[in-house]
């Protein structure tokens, strides 16, 4: 059973939604956020990354950063830029990016179901990042970051969402990155009851993106030890068939003392190779080395794993190449590897190698949503940087005051 609840969202005025909403806090560096918000005093980045409103030398985890975020959040409310909805509601949130469309349900998921595993995880969280979100949530007394969930689609829910999203929207704008954002409120008793009942029949929800935000919400709920508004956390829940997963590529700083020809020779025991081209299916990846792309296919004896997570291409690459050949034992902590979201394209990999001083790049085939569900169902953990979801959910369009 998946328990979802309507809530009274804190939302921007429709005429200010585009100006207020911003990319999620964790996809921008402080410098990028500062530049993006420089000419927009209403940007939600002043709430989600409030260090940009303080001197550049400030520690982003200093107490005054969280205080500034709370101050900026209160200002948006006091000036009438954002306001609390009058009634409980679910919301539908559609994003359209380069022809891909996905429509999810904005709702409160249940902290207790997060704790018991009805809401399934596939990543470990880092204590420092979780603590940051706890401090941000407590300072604002609000959840401002959406957790990205998915579930195995249900035709009746798909039908309801399609019908309701054919009505006039509350918001409809295209952000500067070209992604269109549209939202509708579901406030009628029949619609609210249908959604709660339909999701009660969903066996599990899965965290796609937002492990630290959901863990922080559960921590705040435990600390407050009540059954009030802190017992839920704000999510957008998309059916699995609408999810778009891009590759999460790798660049490596050096060849661990090997010459290029020696490295290629060793790779020949793991892969069959041909000329250029990018990966088109599972068990394929591409290597950029010496100004040339090579497509690699795992040899059958190497393309195996005892568990769903061990059979992922990112796991196979770590087990057969990064660790034994390149000496990268822990990709979470090694400074000799970096991860590039697929949204940045192949050109970014070439730039890192040709101009940035990195030795080589691996372009991966995207991990499928079916693989993610299988790993989570088995209680496993995805390797670091396995999935890159696009489009990203905008911060500031829906907040849940505690």
N, C-alpha and C positions, 0 to 999 in steps of 0.2 A: 504494500500500500504506500503510495506517495501522497503525503499530506501537503497541500498547497493552500494558502490563505490569501484572501484579498486584503488590501491595506489602503490607508489614506496616504497617497504619495505626496511628497513635496515636489512640485514641478515648476518649470519656468513658464512665464507668460508666453503664449504661442508666438507673439511677434518677436520675442527675445530668445527663443529656443536655440536657433542656430548660433547666435552670438555667445550664449552662455555655455552650451555643451562643448565638450573637449575630448580629445583622445584619452584613454585610460592612463592613470598616473604612471603605470609601470612599463609603458612602451616608449617613453620619452626620457632622455637625460635631463638634468636640471638646466643645462645650457639650451637644449632644444626647446624645453618648455618656456624658458624665459624669453626666447626669441619669438615663439609662437604667440605668446600672450602680450607682447610689448605694446601693441597698438589696440588692445582690446581689454579695457578695464573690467568687463563683465565676465571674462573667461573663467570657467570653472577650475582652470589650472591654479588660480590663486587660492582655491580651497583644497584641491587634491594634492598640489605640490607647492605649499605655501612658502617654501624657502625662496621661491623666485621673487617674493615681495619683501625680501630682506637682503642685507649686504651679501655679496657673492662669497665672502669667506665663511659664512655661517655653516655650522654643522647641520645637515638636513635632519638630524635626529635630536637636535637641541630642543628643550622645552618651549622656547619662544616660537619655534616653528609651528608646533601644534596650536599654540595660543593664537598665532597669526591666522592659521587656517580657520579656527573657530570664529575669530573676529570677522574675517571676510565672509564666512558663511552666514553669520548673523546679519551682516550688512546687506547681502542679497535679499534676505527675508524682510528686513526693516524697510528697505526701499521699494518693496513690492515687486521685485524682479522675479522672485519665486514665491510660491504660496502653497499652503496645505490644501489638498482637496477636501471638499465638504463631506464626502461620503466614501465608504469602503468601495474599492473597485479592484478588478484585475485590469491589466492593460495588454494590448497587443503591440508588438514592436517589430516593424519590418525594416530590413536593410537590403539595398540593391547595390551591387558592386560588379561592374563589368559584365552585366547580364546575369549574374548569379543573384537569386533572391532567397531570403530566409525570413520567416515570420515566427517569432517566439512569444511565449506568455510571460509577462512580467508579473511576478507573484512573490510572496514570502514562502520560502522553503522552511522546513522544520529543523531546528538545531538538534532536537532529540534524535531525529532520523539521521542526521549527519553523524551523531555519536554512535548510533547502533548499526550503521552501515547500509541503511536503505538508500541513502545518498552515498554513492560509491566513489572512492578516490583512486587515483592512479599515480600520484606523485607524493614524495616526501616534502614537508615544508621546512624552511629554515627559520630557526627561532628568532633571529634578528628581524627578518621581514614580517613574521607574524606579529612580533611585539610592536613594530611600527604601525601596523594596521589597527592593533588594539588601542594604542595611544591616540591615533587619529580618530577612531570611532568614539572613544571616551571623551576626547576634547570637544568634538562636535555634538555629542549625544545623538549621533545619526550614522546610518550606513549610506555612504555615497558612492560606493563602487559596486557595480553589478557582478554577480557570479554567473558564469556561462555554464548552463547545464544542458544535457541532452537526455533523450529517452527513446526507446524503441517505439516508433510512430504508431498511432492509433487512428484508423480511418475516421471514426466519429469526431475526434478532436480536430483532425485536418479539415473536415467538412465545416465544422463550426467556425474555425479560424478563417477559412476562405470566405464564408458568408459575411462574418462581421467585419472583415478587413476590406469588404467591397463598399462599405459605408463611408461617409465623409470623415476624414481624419481630424484629430486634434492638432497634430504636427505633421508637416510635410516639407522637408527642406533637403537640399544637397550641400553637404559640407565641402570644405575647400579641397579635400582629397578625392572628390568625385563620388563619394558614397551617399546614396539617398537614404534618409531616415524618415519613417512615417510611423505614427502612433495613434491608437484608438483606445478609448476607455470602455470597459465592460462593467456597467453599474447596475443593470437590471437584475432583479432577484433570480429570474429564470436562467439568465446567462451565468451568473455567479454560481448558482447551484449545479448547473450542468458541468462547469469546469471542475469544481471540487469533486463531484461524483465521478467524472470521467478519469481524473488523475488518481482517485482512490483505487482504481483498477490497474494502475500502472505499477508494475512490480518493483522497479528501481529507477532512480535518477542517477545520472553520472556527471561528475564535474569534468567539464572540458577545459575550462580556464577559470582560475580564481581560487586555487587551493589555499592561498594565504588569506584571502578575504573571508572565505568560509570558515577556516580554522579560527581566525580572529573573532568572528561573530559567535562561534561556539564558546570561545574563551570568555567573551563578555557575558554571554548568557549564564555560564557557570558562576562567574564572579558576582553577578547580580542576584543569582539564585531566586528568580521569580518566574512566574508564568505570564508575565505581561508582554509588552511589545518587543522585549529583547529576546524572546524565545524563537524568533524567526529571522531569516536573513534574506536580503533582496536578491532576486535571481531573474534571469531570462532563460526560459526553458524552450529549446528548439527540438523538433523531431529529428531523428538521426538522418533521415534521407535528405534533409536540407542542409546538413553541415558541410562546410567547405574547409578542408584541411590542406594546407600548403606544405611544401617540404621545409625541413629545418636543416640547412646545409652547414658544413664544417670547413674551417680553414686551419691549417697547421703551420706553426712557425718555422720548423726546421725538419729535416729528414733523419734526425737522430744519428748523425755522423755518416749516413749513407750517401753515396753519389746517386744521381738521378737514375742512371742505368742499373745500379745495384738494387735500388728500391723497386724499379719496374720488374726486375728479374724475380725478386721475392714476391711481388704481387701476383706473378704468374702462377704461383702455387695455390693461390686463393681464388683467382678470377680467370675467366677467359676474357680476352680484350679484342676490341676492334677500333676502328677510327672514331671520328668525332660523333657528336650527338648526345642528347640528354636522356636520362633514364625514362623508360616508358612503362615499366611494370615493376612489381615486387622483385626483389633479388637483383635489381640493376641499380647501378649508380655510375656517375661520371667523375673522372679525375682531371683536374686542370694542373698541368705541370710543364714548365718550360715553354709556356706560350701555346700549348696544344691540349685539346680535349681528347680524352680516351674514354670510351664507354666500357664499363666493367660489368661482368655477370658472375655472380658467385657460382663456383663449381658445385655440383650437386652435393658432394660430401661436406661442403662448408655451409650450405644453406639450410641447416637444421638447428633445432633447439628443443629442449625438453619441456619448455613452457611457452605460452604465447608470447611473453615478453622477450624470451631468449631467441625467438625466431624472427624478431623484427630486424629489418635491415640495419637500423642504427646499432642494435646489439651485436649483430654479426660483424659489422665494421669494427666495433670496439674490440671484440674478442679475437678477430683474426688479423687486424691491421694496426689499429691505434695502440693497443697494449703491447703485443709481441714485437712489432716491427718499429714502431715510433716511440715506444717507451712512455706512452701516456696512460698511466695506471688509473687515475681518477679524473675523468673529464670534468667533474664538478669543481675541482680545485686547481687543476693544471692551468698555468699561464701560457702554455704552448699550444693551446687550442682555443678557437673562438667559434661562436655559433651565429649564423646569419639567417634570419627569417626569409622564407621564400618570396615574400612580398617585394624584397629588394632586388630580386632577379639575378640572373647569371652574370650580368655585367658587374655587379658588386663583388662577386667572387674573383673575377678577372682583375678588377681594380686592386683588390687586396693583395693579390699575388704579383701583379705587374708593377704596382706603384707603392704598395704598403709594406713590402718587406716580408710577406709570408711566403712559405716555400711551395705550398700546394693547396688545392681546394677540392673538396668532395661535394658534388651535387647529388642530393638524395632523391629517391622517389618518395612522395608523401606517404606517411603512415595512414592507413585507412581508419575510418570511424569504427568499422567492424573490429579491427585489431584493438582499438582502444577499449571497446566494450568487452572484448574477450579477456583482455588483461585485467580489467577491473572486476569482472565476474569471477575470475580465478584468484582474486585477492592479491594480484601481483602489482608491481610498480614499474611504470615506464622508465626507460633510461632518460637521463637529463636531455632536455631539448629534443624531444621526439616529435612534437606536433606544433604547428603554427596555424592558428585559426584566423580566418579573415572572412568578412570584415570584423573589425573590433567594435565592441559595444561602447557607445559614447558615455562618458561621465557627465552627470549634471541633469540628465533628462528625467530621471526618477531617483528620489532619495527616500529613505525610510527613517524618520525621526524616532528615536527610542523613547 
